[in-house]
Amino acid sequence: MLKKTVCVLLCALIACCCLTPAAAAEDAGVITLRINSDIAGSTARDTGRLIEIVSGNVVLGTHNTGPVHVSDYAGTPTDEILVAGRAYNIRYSLSAAEGFELPEKVTADNVKIECGKGADVYHVAITKGTYREESGELVTYRGLQIYAVVTVDGNAFQRLIGWIHDLILKIRAWSLY
């Protein structure tokens, strides 16, 4: 009788040990996103219009400077309304959703990004870093960063005016020193 009791207890202990790894974070699988260029009149705070998360395995990042960072063509950060025909450099920050884990490396198989007609992604990477919360506590995070140049949709006249405005900005920002 004692042998049966010990055997049952050992089997229960082994079963509990085997179930623990199954409760770990699940691999994110394929991350599917859509970057929009029909964003005239939006600001960096209108994240739902700027980027759509098609798969449910990532969420917008909440660390540091926020999930979306917009710069004009010359590289100056802006929080103004996005103007039709103008080009903007946009950084999107995402984190793994609850219960998921980001892949170690970004490949064409695990991150799929659909772009609007004026959007062009030029860099996607997994990043690691730390930031200080308002309470003073240092927090370490791991996230997905996407960098894109987005020309806001507009008619031909708006695109021409936007191109001229961006060119003037670039010339004014240029300096030998």
N, C-alpha and C positions, 0 to 999 in steps of 0.2 A: 504494500500500500504506500509506503514512504517513497519507493522508487517511482511509482506512478505520479505522485504529487510533485516530486522534484522534476520529473520529465515534463509535466504540464507547465510548471512554473518557468522552466528553461525555454520551452517552446513559446510561451507568451512573451518572455523577455526578448527572444530573437525576433519575434514578429514586430515588437515595438521598435527595435533597432532598425529593422528594414523599412518601416513606415516613415521614419524621420527624414531620410533623404528625399522621399517622394513629396514632402511638404515644402521643400526648398523652392526658390523662385524659378519660374518656368522661363525657358529661352523665349525671347520676343518673337522669333520666327520672322516672317516677312513684314517689314515696316512699310506701309503704303501711305504716301502723303500727296497732297495737291497744292501747288503754289499758284496763286491767282495773280493775274495782271489786270483784271477788271476791278481796280481798287481806287479809282478817282474819288476824292472826297473823304477817304479814310485817313486815320492816323495810326501810329505805332500801337496804340491801345486797342484798335479794332482787330485783334488777332484772329478772330473767327473769319473775317473777310480776307486776310492776308494769306493764311495757310489753313488748309483743312486736313484733319487727321482722318484718313479713310479706315485704317486698321485701328483697333482699340488697344494696341499694346504699348503705345507711348502717349504722353501728355505734354502739354506746354510746360517748359521749365519755369520754376518759381524762384530760382536762385539769382543772385547778383543783380544785373541790370534789367532783368525781366526777360520774357520769352522772345520778344522781337525788338531788334535794334535797327533803326533806319538812318542812313546817311545819304546826303545828296551826292551828285555826280563828282564833286570835288573832294568828298570824304568828310564833310562837316556833319556831325550828328544833328538830326532835326526831329522835332516832335510836331511839326506843322502838318497841315492837310496835304495829302499827296495830290499833285496836279497832273491832269491828263497830258500825255505826251512827254513828260519828264522821266529821266532814268534815275533810279535809286539803288544803292547798295543796301541789301537787307540781310541781317543775320538772324536766323531762327534757332532758338535753343529749345531742345526737347529732352525729357527724361523718361525713363521706363515707367510704365503704369504699375499700379499696385499688383504684386504677384508676378511681374515679368522682369527680365534682365536683358540689358542691351548686349548685342554681340561684341566680341573682342575687337573685330575689324569690320569696317564697312566694305561690302562688296555689292556687285550688281544683283546678286541673288537675295541679299537680306534687306536692302533698302531700295524701294521703288518710288521715284518721285515723278509725278505728272506735272508738267508746267503749262501755264497759260501761254498765249502766243507771244507775249512780250517778256517772258521770264526765262532766264538762263542760269542754271546752277553751275557754279564753277568750283565749289569745294564742299565735301561732306566728310566729317570726321567724328570719331568718338573722342571726347575730351574729358579730362579729369582736373579737378581743381578744388580750391577751398575759398570760402567767403565768410565774412563775419556777420552774424545776425544782429538785429537791433539790441538783443539782450547781451551781446558781447561774446557769445559762444561761437567758436570756429566750427564750420560745417564743411565736411568733405562731400563732394558730389561727383557723379559720373554722368555725362550727358551726350546727346547727339547734337552737333552744330552743323547747320546748313548755311552756306553763303551763296547768295544769288544777286544778279543784277536784274532788276525788274523795271521795264519801261511800261509805265501806266498806259492802258488802252486809251485811245483817243482817235479822232479823225485825222486826216492827212495834214490839215492846217495846224492842229494842236501838236502833232508830232514834229512838224517843222519848227514851230515856235519853241517847243521844249528842247529840241536839239540845239538851237541857237542859244537859248538860255544856259544850257549845260556847258556848251563850248565857252561861253563868256565866263562862267564860274570856274572852269578848268584853267583858263588863261589867267584870271585874277588870282587863283590859288598858286600858280606856278611861280617859283622864285629860284634864283641861282644860289641864294644864301639861306 
